[in-house]
Amino acid sequence: MVDALVPGMVAQMRRNAAYLCIFLLGAWAWGSGLLPGLLERWEDIAYLGQQHVELVALSGGAAILFGVPLGVLLTRPRFRQVGAAAMQILNIGATIPTLAVLALAMSLLGLGNTPAVFALFIASLLPIVSNTMAGLRDVPPALLEAARGMGLSPRHTLLQVELPNSLFVIYTGIRTALAINVGTVPLAFLIGGGGLGELIFTGIALNEFGTMLAGAIPTALLAVLIDFIVAQLQFWTIPRGVNPLR
Amino acid sequence: MIRLDQVSKTFPGTTMPAVDRVSLEVAEGEICVLLGPSGCGKTTTMKMVNRLIQPSSGDIFIDGRNTSDYDVTQLRRSIGYVIQQIGLFPNKTIEDNICIVPDILGWDRRKSRQRAAELLEMVALDPGVFLKRYPKELSGGQQQRIGVLRAIAADPPVLLMDEPFGAIDPINRVIIQDEFLKMQAQIRKTILFVSHDIDEAVKMADRIAIFRNGRLVQYDTPDNMLAHPASEFVSDFVGGDRTLKRLQLLTVRDAMIADPPRVRAADSLQQAAAAMEAHGHQSIVLVGPRGRARGYVNLQTARGGNGTVGENYEALPTTIRPHEDLRTAVSTMFRYDTQWLACVDDDGMFVGYVTLRGITHLLSETYRDG
């Protein structure tokens, strides 16, 4: 019971803390005349925010579409040997700072959105693949034996037993990946990508506090919003029998 | 129905076979318990039947057809499978768990859900309450009941059960065993049942197969196994109290002396004494006008006594029904410090009596013949 509650409570507290911070920041921003300043820059924010979302959607979406099947593949019996090695590589890969990944991507693919999307894709891929593999490996062996003994095909077993029972861990990987992703997109500005990073870094360079916040606040809001959306998906799409949140 | 012919299994990297030239046949509708210590090959033998383990040599036939001629998933779908860890799918409701095999076989959904409800009723779980629940909301005993229902949902003729009740507490285990036997009396599946518990084997089995080091050392009915163990290993395994264990295989009816002489309330003690002496009995039962057992009279009381039986009888300490097992009968005798019990049918009519002497005689008969 306690085990089931803790992740839910932590997520709830995290969310509440985020809301509180945003509220305090907003109040302070309005009082100090920053928020009216933000509204003045609304056109920039909307335009760059859209770019930001596009970068997240492209790189994050690709990471999910590629990472989950890759994780599944690496846990199949015929790739089990490769899987162990791949897990090691992924763990080492996860320690590379995302800024370094961006720099490497730039050196390979030049400037612009392409290397940015590629680097974000790589940075988001790691948690998704490793969580998918961990989730699938944690499925109790008794379930697999029962499935095999009853004559479920490997495809049935994957779709009806393995994936539903590891979905929670997979979702957690996706949430981690998207949080990293949204937070890393501003760095894309450094290699010529778009996004709200443009306002942040311009603000820093020109020592314009208002401009910097015009990038930072929407980035923070976006991170919270995306995490909230995935959390809702996680809550509603995982069957009640294996969902520790309900 | 299930026939193993010289089946062996040697796992890669080992020289000793895990299963060594095992042949046995299980008749339709029978429960065969594979029994033996850990590592004796009983589970391996069972898993070769649905080809979870591929035999190294030998053939296995189900209903006359070699299992290696089947497509392996088709074979497994036609064989129910119950494991000790239960293995219900936690992401599915009880209903969907029961209907897994019907669903992959493409049964009509309404028909399979209807069947799930009927099956739940068979094990006295209210379908209205349980169908939509998830496994984690059930107790261990309830979960294993569902595990068994899941195995029989698609009505396979053959069931494999791998220590199915091993993880359930002793009290619930007895209940679920009884329930399963009652269900088996209706569904008449051919069952291979792995166990390491001799008491469970004696209770569940039509035949017991005892394994040692991959070899089948004895294949016999429980009563023969207990009465005539083929080797010292078997006799050690079934236990020093094996003759006592046979008591639960026999019913009161087996040892009962049926239709003995009886007296009525109006009969004189002299008549009672004469009836006892004529049959060599130490006591005689008094029956009421319709034949119900009312009490009894001892030979000593009757001899030299005056008056009628109705004025001199003693109450029966207790009675027993003919379908109860002899273990219960002996236990009842010990409890009431008596050497005999009157047997009555479900309506209380006196049908015979059973004596401790008669029981010991019955148990030792098989040894004299053998």
Contacts between the chains, C-beta under 8 A, distances in Angstrom:
chain1	res1	chain2	res2	distance
A	140	B	85	7.5
A	140	B	87	7.7
A	142	B	83	6.3
A	142	B	85	3.5
A	142	B	86	7.1
A	142	B	87	4.2
A	143	B	87	5.4
A	143	B	89	6.2
A	143	B	90	7.9
A	145	B	52	7.6
A	145	B	83	6.1
A	145	B	85	7.8
A	145	B	87	6.3
A	146	B	81	7.0
A	146	B	83	5.9
A	146	B	85	8.0
A	146	B	86	7.8
A	146	B	87	3.0
A	146	B	88	7.7
A	146	B	89	7.7
A	147	B	87	7.8
A	147	B	89	7.8
A	148	B	52	6.4
A	148	B	76	7.4
A	149	B	50	6.2
A	149	B	52	5.9
A	149	B	76	6.2
A	149	B	81	3.6
A	149	B	83	6.9
A	149	B	160	7.5
A	150	B	76	6.2
A	150	B	77	7.0
A	150	B	81	5.6
A	150	B	100	6.2
A	150	B	101	5.6
A	150	B	150	7.6
A	150	B	151	7.7
A	151	B	72	7.9
A	151	B	73	4.6
A	151	B	74	7.1
A	151	B	75	7.2
A	151	B	76	3.2
A	151	B	77	3.6
A	151	B	78	7.8
A	151	B	79	7.9
A	151	B	101	6.9
A	151	B	104	7.3
A	152	B	73	7.6
A	152	B	100	7.3
A	152	B	104	6.5
A	153	B	73	5.6
A	153	B	104	7.9
A	156	B	104	6.0
A	160	B	89	7.2
A	160	B	91	8.0
A	160	B	92	7.6
A	160	B	100	7.6
A	161	B	89	5.6
A	161	B	91	7.5
A	164	B	89	7.7
A	164	B	91	3.7
A	164	B	92	7.9
A	165	B	89	7.5
A	165	B	90	6.4
A	165	B	91	5.5
A	239	B	91	4.4
A	239	B	92	7.2
A	239	B	134	7.7
A	240	B	134	6.1
A	241	B	90	4.8
A	241	B	91	5.2
A	241	B	92	6.7
A	241	B	93	7.2
A	241	B	134	3.2
A	241	B	135	6.4
A	241	B	136	6.1
A	242	B	90	5.0
A	242	B	91	4.6
